[in-house]
């Protein structure tokens, strides 16, 4: 299959303009149209809906797009590995990440990265609800679990230590739990679809869970930033990552609960990307940059 046609398709999908994509790649409008028609003939489907005023991706085009992006990324990476073609970091890097983590740690360091790599653009998909990397056509994702998919590779960025916490105003009103069993008498703020985590202690042999199986949370939330804000406002006791609440802990807006107990889940933040023999230059330099700026040990625990 002619990858030049695939590159034209990806560019046209990003611009929603076939003629404009052709000009960007040094092709006339007629050449671009002919090359795209040849690709559609090869794949056996119309990749765009065309009208006199605009184009849009067809269902088949939307399904083909993430695989087309990967083909182009692999071609660029292969030439870069051989010292040929465009070996420097360039192009659009598509990153999927937790909105809460990205707001605190990724967005603030983007200006320096963009200055270091002026030919790289960043497209962010931010949500605490995780999306498919392959189907979404992402180059890289930040996850808080090891990649189980055999088509993905994971590289550890930092440990993800979690603790139980609440605000001073909440504890003043409802009291401070001294033992895990005391939690059943408190308002709990829990992340949506999370499974109970074990609470273990070197001082105590008994094992508990948060939240307990027979405990009904008072508030359920699917956004880490909102959960932090709610806990600080006095909604209840929550389990949160240190990276999410380290500033509030230092200034006393949140207080650690049951400090003798640890969350037994060995959580970590992972950089996850599609499996390939060679990483594209734009992904490689961004991974290195994140490790340098955030890395292990993470600065919020130093």
C-alpha contacts under 8 A as a table, 3 or more apart, distances in Angstrom:
res1	aa1	res2	aa2	distance
1	X	42	X	7.76
2	X	5	X	5.75
2	X	6	X	6.99
2	X	39	X	7.82
3	X	6	X	4.86
3	X	7	X	6.06
3	X	71	X	7.79
3	X	72	X	7.23
4	X	7	X	5.02
4	X	8	X	6.20
5	X	8	X	5.04
5	X	9	X	6.19
5	X	35	X	5.74
5	X	36	X	5.94
5	X	38	X	7.74
5	X	39	X	5.90
6	X	9	X	4.96
6	X	10	X	6.26
6	X	39	X	7.19
6	X	68	X	6.14
6	X	72	X	7.44
7	X	10	X	5.22
7	X	11	X	6.20
7	X	68	X	7.66
7	X	72	X	6.40
8	X	11	X	5.14
8	X	12	X	6.00
8	X	21	X	6.42
8	X	22	X	6.78
8	X	25	X	7.40
8	X	32	X	7.44
8	X	36	X	7.13
9	X	12	X	5.08
9	X	13	X	6.02
9	X	36	X	6.66
10	X	13	X	5.06
10	X	14	X	6.27
10	X	65	X	6.72
10	X	68	X	6.73
10	X	69	X	6.54
11	X	14	X	5.16
11	X	15	X	6.22
11	X	21	X	5.47
12	X	15	X	5.06
12	X	16	X	5.22
12	X	17	X	5.27
12	X	18	X	5.01
12	X	20	X	7.41
12	X	21	X	4.96
12	X	22	X	7.86
13	X	16	X	5.03
13	X	17	X	7.37
13	X	56	X	7.86
13	X	57	X	6.90
13	X	65	X	7.91
15	X	18	X	7.77
15	X	20	X	7.37
15	X	21	X	6.77
16	X	54	X	7.59
16	X	55	X	6.00
16	X	56	X	6.41
17	X	20	X	5.26
17	X	21	X	6.06
17	X	54	X	7.43
17	X	55	X	6.74
18	X	21	X	5.07
18	X	22	X	6.14
18	X	29	X	7.52
18	X	32	X	6.76
18	X	33	X	7.01
19	X	22	X	4.99
19	X	23	X	6.27
19	X	28	X	7.29
19	X	29	X	4.83
19	X	32	X	6.57
19	X	33	X	7.57
20	X	23	X	5.12
20	X	24	X	6.23
20	X	29	X	7.99
21	X	24	X	5.07
21	X	25	X	6.39
21	X	32	X	7.79
22	X	25	X	5.12
22	X	26	X	6.08
22	X	27	X	4.61
22	X	28	X	6.11
22	X	29	X	6.21
22	X	31	X	7.63
22	X	32	X	5.08
23	X	26	X	4.91
23	X	27	X	5.18
23	X	28	X	6.23
23	X	29	X	7.37
24	X	27	X	7.47
27	X	31	X	5.86
27	X	32	X	5.91
28	X	31	X	5.17
28	X	32	X	6.15
29	X	32	X	5.15
29	X	33	X	6.14
30	X	33	X	5.13
30	X	34	X	6.11
31	X	34	X	5.12
31	X	35	X	6.04
32	X	35	X	5.14
32	X	36	X	6.11
33	X	36	X	5.25
33	X	37	X	6.12
34	X	37	X	5.08
34	X	38	X	6.20
35	X	38	X	5.10
35	X	39	X	6.42
36	X	39	X	5.07
36	X	40	X	6.27
37	X	40	X	5.05
37	X	41	X	6.18
38	X	41	X	5.07
38	X	42	X	6.31
39	X	42	X	4.99
39	X	43	X	6.28
40	X	43	X	5.21
40	X	44	X	5.73
40	X	45	X	5.41
40	X	46	X	5.60
40	X	47	X	6.41
41	X	44	X	5.01
41	X	45	X	6.78
45	X	60	X	6.70
46	X	49	X	7.32
46	X	58	X	6.86
46	X	60	X	7.07
46	X	61	X	7.16
47	X	57	X	6.09
47	X	58	X	5.33
47	X	59	X	7.62
47	X	60	X	5.85
47	X	61	X	4.04
47	X	62	X	7.69
48	X	55	X	6.32
48	X	56	X	5.45
48	X	57	X	4.43
48	X	58	X	4.83
48	X	61	X	6.28
49	X	55	X	5.48
49	X	56	X	5.17
49	X	57	X	6.03
49	X	58	X	5.66
50	X	54	X	6.35
50	X	55	X	4.57
50	X	56	X	6.78
51	X	54	X	5.45
51	X	55	X	6.11
57	X	60	X	7.81
57	X	61	X	5.35
57	X	62	X	5.91
58	X	61	X	4.86
58	X	62	X	6.18
59	X	62	X	5.20
59	X	63	X	6.32
60	X	63	X	5.09
60	X	64	X	6.08
61	X	64	X	5.04
61	X	65	X	5.96
62	X	65	X	5.27
62	X	66	X	7.72
63	X	66	X	6.95
63	X	67	X	7.96
63	X	135	X	7.73
64	X	67	X	5.59
64	X	68	X	6.14
65	X	68	X	4.96
65	X	69	X	6.17
65	X	137	X	7.22
66	X	69	X	5.11
66	X	70	X	6.36
66	X	134	X	6.49
66	X	135	X	5.83
66	X	136	X	6.19
66	X	137	X	4.01
66	X	138	X	7.69
67	X	70	X	5.04
67	X	71	X	6.26
67	X	134	X	7.70
67	X	135	X	7.94
67	X	137	X	7.15
68	X	71	X	5.08
68	X	72	X	6.38
69	X	72	X	5.28
69	X	73	X	6.13
69	X	137	X	6.53
70	X	73	X	4.96
70	X	74	X	6.03
70	X	137	X	7.38
71	X	74	X	5.16
71	X	75	X	6.22
72	X	75	X	5.05
72	X	76	X	6.19
73	X	76	X	5.21
73	X	77	X	6.06
73	X	280	X	6.17
74	X	77	X	5.02
74	X	78	X	6.01
74	X	276	X	7.41
74	X	278	X	7.33
74	X	279	X	7.73
74	X	280	X	7.04
75	X	78	X	5.14
75	X	79	X	6.36
76	X	79	X	5.33
76	X	80	X	6.07
76	X	85	X	7.35
76	X	86	X	6.90
76	X	87	X	7.72
76	X	280	X	6.50
77	X	80	X	4.97
77	X	81	X	6.06
77	X	87	X	7.85
77	X	278	X	5.77
77	X	279	X	5.92
77	X	280	X	4.37
77	X	281	X	6.71
78	X	81	X	5.17
78	X	82	X	6.53
78	X	278	X	6.64
79	X	82	X	5.17
79	X	83	X	6.26
79	X	84	X	4.90
79	X	85	X	5.43
79	X	86	X	7.23
79	X	87	X	7.02
80	X	83	X	4.97
80	X	84	X	5.53
80	X	85	X	6.27
80	X	86	X	6.27
80	X	87	X	4.18
80	X	88	X	7.55
80	X	280	X	7.57
80	X	281	X	7.34
81	X	84	X	7.47
81	X	87	X	7.53
81	X	278	X	7.18
83	X	87	X	6.17
84	X	87	X	6.36
86	X	89	X	7.87
86	X	90	X	7.95
87	X	281	X	6.91
88	X	281	X	6.29
88	X	282	X	7.83
89	X	117	X	6.86
89	X	119	X	6.71
89	X	120	X	6.44
89	X	280	X	7.77
89	X	281	X	4.67
89	X	282	X	4.42
89	X	285	X	7.29
90	X	117	X	7.57
90	X	118	X	7.89
90	X	119	X	4.57
90	X	120	X	4.46
90	X	121	X	7.60
90	X	281	X	7.33
90	X	282	X	5.78
91	X	119	X	6.35
91	X	120	X	4.97
91	X	121	X	6.09
91	X	282	X	7.10
92	X	120	X	5.76
92	X	121	X	4.51
92	X	122	X	5.57
92	X	123	X	6.72
93	X	120	X	7.01
93	X	121	X	6.11
93	X	122	X	4.95
93	X	123	X	6.03
93	X	138	X	7.79
93	X	139	X	6.16
93	X	140	X	7.82
93	X	282	X	6.65
93	X	283	X	6.89
94	X	122	X	6.10
94	X	123	X	4.69
94	X	124	X	6.07
94	X	125	X	7.56
94	X	137	X	7.63
94	X	138	X	4.97
94	X	139	X	5.26
94	X	140	X	6.59
95	X	122	X	7.31
95	X	123	X	6.15
95	X	124	X	5.04
95	X	125	X	6.11
95	X	138	X	5.91
95	X	139	X	6.17
95	X	140	X	5.02
95	X	141	X	5.43
95	X	142	X	7.88
96	X	124	X	6.01
96	X	125	X	4.66
96	X	126	X	5.90
96	X	127	X	7.76
96	X	131	X	7.48
96	X	133	X	7.61
96	X	138	X	6.74
96	X	140	X	6.50
96	X	141	X	4.52
96	X	142	X	6.43
97	X	101	X	7.31
97	X	102	X	6.41
97	X	124	X	7.57
97	X	125	X	6.45
97	X	126	X	5.16
97	X	127	X	6.40
97	X	128	X	7.40
97	X	130	X	7.68
97	X	141	X	5.58
97	X	142	X	4.83
97	X	143	X	6.96
98	X	101	X	5.32
98	X	102	X	6.04
98	X	126	X	5.55
98	X	127	X	5.01
98	X	128	X	4.51
98	X	129	X	7.42
98	X	130	X	7.53
98	X	142	X	6.98
98	X	143	X	7.61
99	X	102	X	5.14
99	X	103	X	6.01
99	X	126	X	4.43
99	X	127	X	4.71
99	X	128	X	5.65
99	X	223	X	7.97
100	X	103	X	5.36
100	X	104	X	6.51
100	X	127	X	7.88
100	X	128	X	7.07
100	X	223	X	7.24
100	X	224	X	5.66
100	X	225	X	5.35
100	X	244	X	7.50
101	X	104	X	5.36
101	X	105	X	5.95
101	X	106	X	7.13
101	X	243	X	7.80
101	X	244	X	7.20
102	X	105	X	5.33
102	X	106	X	4.49
102	X	107	X	5.80
102	X	126	X	7.27
103	X	106	X	6.27
103	X	107	X	5.52
103	X	108	X	7.43
104	X	107	X	6.90
104	X	108	X	7.02
104	X	244	X	7.91
105	X	108	X	5.99
105	X	109	X	6.91
105	X	294	X	7.72
106	X	109	X	5.61
106	X	110	X	6.44
107	X	110	X	5.37
108	X	111	X	7.18
109	X	112	X	5.91
109	X	113	X	6.72
109	X	293	X	7.97
110	X	113	X	5.07
110	X	114	X	6.06
111	X	114	X	5.23
111	X	115	X	6.20
112	X	115	X	5.10
112	X	116	X	6.20
113	X	116	X	5.04
113	X	117	X	6.12
113	X	286	X	7.87
113	X	289	X	7.50
114	X	117	X	5.06
114	X	118	X	5.45
114	X	120	X	6.77
114	X	121	X	7.38
115	X	118	X	5.55
117	X	120	X	5.67
118	X	121	X	7.80
120	X	282	X	6.73
127	X	130	X	6.59
128	X	222	X	6.70
128	X	223	X	5.77
128	X	224	X	7.12
129	X	222	X	7.36
131	X	136	X	7.17
132	X	135	X	5.51
132	X	136	X	5.65
133	X	136	X	5.23
133	X	137	X	6.06
133	X	138	X	5.14
133	X	139	X	7.52
133	X	140	X	7.41
133	X	141	X	7.00
133	X	273	X	7.44
133	X	274	X	7.48
134	X	137	X	5.21
134	X	138	X	6.40
134	X	274	X	6.87
135	X	138	X	7.94
138	X	141	X	7.17
138	X	273	X	7.87
139	X	273	X	6.03
139	X	274	X	7.02
139	X	283	X	6.88
140	X	271	X	6.83
140	X	272	X	5.74
140	X	273	X	4.66
140	X	274	X	7.54
140	X	283	X	7.17
141	X	271	X	5.81
141	X	272	X	5.11
141	X	273	X	6.34
142	X	269	X	6.78
142	X	270	X	5.69
142	X	271	X	4.91
142	X	272	X	6.20
143	X	146	X	7.55
143	X	269	X	5.66
143	X	270	X	5.08
143	X	271	X	6.45
143	X	272	X	6.85
144	X	160	X	7.52
144	X	267	X	6.58
144	X	268	X	5.45
144	X	269	X	4.42
144	X	270	X	5.87
145	X	267	X	6.72
145	X	268	X	6.37
145	X	269	X	6.67
145	X	270	X	6.50
146	X	154	X	6.30
146	X	270	X	6.59
147	X	150	X	7.83
147	X	152	X	6.33
147	X	153	X	6.50
147	X	154	X	5.75
147	X	272	X	6.79
148	X	152	X	7.64
149	X	152	X	5.55
150	X	153	X	7.65
150	X	275	X	7.97
151	X	274	X	6.00
151	X	275	X	5.32
152	X	272	X	6.58
152	X	273	X	5.57
152	X	274	X	4.47
152	X	275	X	4.77
153	X	272	X	5.56
153	X	273	X	5.47
153	X	274	X	6.13
153	X	275	X	5.42
154	X	270	X	5.95
154	X	271	X	5.52
154	X	272	X	4.37
154	X	273	X	6.61
155	X	270	X	5.48
155	X	271	X	5.06
155	X	272	X	6.41
156	X	159	X	7.96
156	X	268	X	6.96
156	X	269	X	6.13
156	X	270	X	4.45
156	X	271	X	6.15
157	X	268	X	7.49
157	X	269	X	5.50
157	X	270	X	5.28
157	X	271	X	6.28
157	X	290	X	7.76
157	X	291	X	6.02
157	X	294	X	7.46
157	X	295	X	5.35
157	X	296	X	6.38
158	X	268	X	5.80
158	X	269	X	5.29
158	X	270	X	7.25
158	X	294	X	7.50
158	X	295	X	5.52
158	X	296	X	4.79
158	X	297	X	6.36
158	X	298	X	5.85
159	X	266	X	7.83
159	X	267	X	6.41
159	X	268	X	4.23
159	X	269	X	6.09
159	X	296	X	7.03
159	X	297	X	7.35
159	X	298	X	7.34
160	X	241	X	6.17
160	X	242	X	7.03
160	X	243	X	7.44
160	X	266	X	7.60
160	X	267	X	5.07
160	X	268	X	4.34
160	X	269	X	5.98
161	X	241	X	5.68
161	X	242	X	5.74
161	X	263	X	7.85
161	X	266	X	7.67
161	X	267	X	6.64
161	X	268	X	7.56
162	X	239	X	6.55
162	X	240	X	5.34
162	X	241	X	4.19
162	X	242	X	5.70
162	X	262	X	7.78
162	X	263	X	6.24
163	X	239	X	5.48
163	X	240	X	5.72
163	X	241	X	6.50
163	X	242	X	7.03
163	X	256	X	6.85
163	X	257	X	7.59
163	X	262	X	6.84
163	X	263	X	6.57
164	X	237	X	6.79
164	X	238	X	5.59
164	X	239	X	4.39
164	X	240	X	6.47
164	X	256	X	5.83
164	X	257	X	5.16
164	X	258	X	7.01
165	X	231	X	7.89
165	X	237	X	5.64
165	X	238	X	5.65
165	X	239	X	6.36
165	X	240	X	7.36
165	X	254	X	6.28
165	X	255	X	5.33
165	X	256	X	4.37
165	X	257	X	4.95
166	X	170	X	6.62
166	X	171	X	6.97
166	X	231	X	5.81
166	X	232	X	6.83
166	X	234	X	7.06
166	X	236	X	6.15
166	X	237	X	4.73
166	X	238	X	6.56
166	X	254	X	5.39
166	X	255	X	5.49
166	X	256	X	6.74
166	X	257	X	6.90
167	X	170	X	5.29
167	X	171	X	6.43
167	X	231	X	6.20
167	X	232	X	5.08
167	X	233	X	6.95
167	X	234	X	5.53
167	X	236	X	7.76
167	X	237	X	7.96
167	X	253	X	5.91
167	X	254	X	4.42
167	X	255	X	5.87
168	X	171	X	5.10
168	X	172	X	6.00
168	X	234	X	7.76
168	X	252	X	7.86
168	X	253	X	6.94
168	X	254	X	6.56
168	X	255	X	6.63
169	X	172	X	5.09
169	X	173	X	6.30
169	X	233	X	7.90
169	X	234	X	5.95
170	X	173	X	5.19
170	X	174	X	6.02
170	X	175	X	7.60
170	X	234	X	4.64
170	X	235	X	7.04
170	X	236	X	6.51
171	X	174	X	5.16
171	X	175	X	4.64
171	X	176	X	5.33
172	X	175	X	5.60
172	X	176	X	7.72
174	X	186	X	7.23
176	X	257	X	7.51
177	X	180	X	7.14
177	X	182	X	5.30
177	X	183	X	6.37
177	X	257	X	7.21
177	X	258	X	7.10
178	X	182	X	6.70
178	X	258	X	6.44
179	X	182	X	5.45
179	X	183	X	7.61
179	X	258	X	6.86
180	X	183	X	5.63
180	X	208	X	6.60
180	X	258	X	7.34
181	X	184	X	6.16
181	X	208	X	7.87
182	X	185	X	5.85
182	X	186	X	7.39
183	X	186	X	5.17
183	X	187	X	7.90
183	X	188	X	7.92
184	X	212	X	7.80
184	X	215	X	6.38
186	X	236	X	7.24
186	X	237	X	7.39
187	X	217	X	6.80
187	X	218	X	5.52
187	X	219	X	7.96
187	X	235	X	7.28
187	X	236	X	4.85
187	X	237	X	6.29
188	X	211	X	7.71
188	X	216	X	7.96
188	X	217	X	4.93
188	X	218	X	5.40
188	X	219	X	6.57
188	X	236	X	5.19
188	X	237	X	4.92
188	X	238	X	5.98
189	X	217	X	6.09
189	X	218	X	6.18
189	X	219	X	4.85
189	X	220	X	5.93
189	X	221	X	7.49
189	X	227	X	7.35
189	X	231	X	7.45
189	X	235	X	7.19
189	X	236	X	5.65
189	X	237	X	5.72
189	X	238	X	4.83
189	X	239	X	7.80
190	X	194	X	7.54
190	X	211	X	7.71
190	X	217	X	6.36
190	X	219	X	6.36
190	X	220	X	4.95
190	X	221	X	6.33
190	X	238	X	6.02
190	X	239	X	7.13
191	X	194	X	5.73
191	X	220	X	5.66
191	X	221	X	4.98
191	X	222	X	5.63
191	X	223	X	7.51
191	X	224	X	7.62
191	X	227	X	7.65
192	X	220	X	5.55
192	X	221	X	5.29
192	X	222	X	5.01
196	X	209	X	5.75
196	X	210	X	5.16
196	X	211	X	5.39
196	X	212	X	6.78
196	X	213	X	7.24
197	X	209	X	5.26
197	X	210	X	5.29
197	X	211	X	7.22
197	X	263	X	6.40
197	X	264	X	6.71
197	X	265	X	6.79
198	X	207	X	6.70
198	X	208	X	5.68
198	X	209	X	4.37
198	X	210	X	6.49
198	X	263	X	5.82
198	X	264	X	5.30
198	X	265	X	7.29
199	X	207	X	5.94
199	X	208	X	5.06
199	X	209	X	5.42
199	X	210	X	6.94
199	X	261	X	5.74
199	X	262	X	5.51
199	X	263	X	4.99
199	X	264	X	6.05
200	X	204	X	7.60
200	X	205	X	7.82
200	X	206	X	7.50
200	X	207	X	5.50
200	X	208	X	6.96
200	X	261	X	5.27
200	X	262	X	5.44
200	X	263	X	6.65
200	X	264	X	6.42
201	X	204	X	5.27
201	X	205	X	6.95
201	X	207	X	7.81
201	X	260	X	5.93
201	X	261	X	4.69
201	X	262	X	6.38
202	X	205	X	7.23
202	X	260	X	7.70
202	X	261	X	7.91
203	X	260	X	7.35
208	X	212	X	7.25
209	X	212	X	5.00
209	X	213	X	7.47
210	X	239	X	7.90
211	X	215	X	6.34
211	X	217	X	7.55
212	X	215	X	5.14
217	X	220	X	6.67
221	X	224	X	7.70
221	X	226	X	7.52
221	X	227	X	6.33
222	X	227	X	7.96
223	X	226	X	5.43
223	X	227	X	6.24
224	X	227	X	5.05
224	X	228	X	6.25
224	X	244	X	7.50
225	X	228	X	5.13
225	X	229	X	6.26
225	X	244	X	7.47
226	X	229	X	5.06
226	X	230	X	6.02
227	X	230	X	5.05
227	X	231	X	6.09
227	X	238	X	7.94
228	X	231	X	5.18
228	X	232	X	6.17
228	X	240	X	7.71
228	X	244	X	7.33
228	X	245	X	6.88
229	X	232	X	5.09
229	X	233	X	6.17
230	X	233	X	5.00
230	X	234	X	6.50
230	X	235	X	5.54
230	X	236	X	7.82
231	X	234	X	5.22
231	X	235	X	5.22
231	X	236	X	5.70
231	X	237	X	6.65
231	X	238	X	6.82
231	X	254	X	7.64
232	X	235	X	7.50
232	X	253	X	6.09
232	X	254	X	5.99
240	X	244	X	6.72
240	X	245	X	7.05
241	X	244	X	5.32
241	X	245	X	6.71
242	X	245	X	5.32
242	X	246	X	5.26
242	X	300	X	7.25
242	X	301	X	7.66
243	X	246	X	5.68
243	X	300	X	5.94
244	X	247	X	7.97
245	X	248	X	5.25
245	X	249	X	6.17
245	X	254	X	7.69
246	X	249	X	5.10
246	X	250	X	6.30
246	X	300	X	6.37
247	X	250	X	5.24
247	X	251	X	6.44
248	X	251	X	5.32
248	X	252	X	5.95
248	X	253	X	4.91
248	X	254	X	5.44
249	X	252	X	5.07
249	X	253	X	6.09
249	X	254	X	5.03
249	X	255	X	6.00
249	X	256	X	7.59
250	X	253	X	7.80
251	X	254	X	7.89
252	X	255	X	6.36
256	X	259	X	6.29
258	X	261	X	5.72
259	X	262	X	7.39
263	X	266	X	7.94
271	X	287	X	7.51
276	X	279	X	6.60
279	X	283	X	6.41
279	X	284	X	5.95
280	X	283	X	5.47
280	X	284	X	6.19
281	X	284	X	5.07
281	X	285	X	6.15
282	X	285	X	5.55
282	X	286	X	6.27
283	X	286	X	5.18
283	X	287	X	6.12
284	X	287	X	5.28
284	X	288	X	6.29
285	X	288	X	5.10
285	X	289	X	6.06
286	X	289	X	4.93
286	X	290	X	6.18
287	X	290	X	5.23
287	X	291	X	6.25
288	X	291	X	5.20
288	X	292	X	6.16
289	X	292	X	5.11
289	X	293	X	6.14
290	X	293	X	5.18
290	X	294	X	5.64
290	X	295	X	6.71
291	X	294	X	5.35
291	X	295	X	4.09
291	X	296	X	7.40
292	X	295	X	5.64
294	X	297	X	7.97
294	X	298	X	5.39
294	X	299	X	6.34
295	X	298	X	5.16
295	X	299	X	7.65
296	X	299	X	7.98
297	X	301	X	7.01
297	X	302	X	7.14
298	X	301	X	5.81
298	X	302	X	6.87
299	X	302	X	5.12
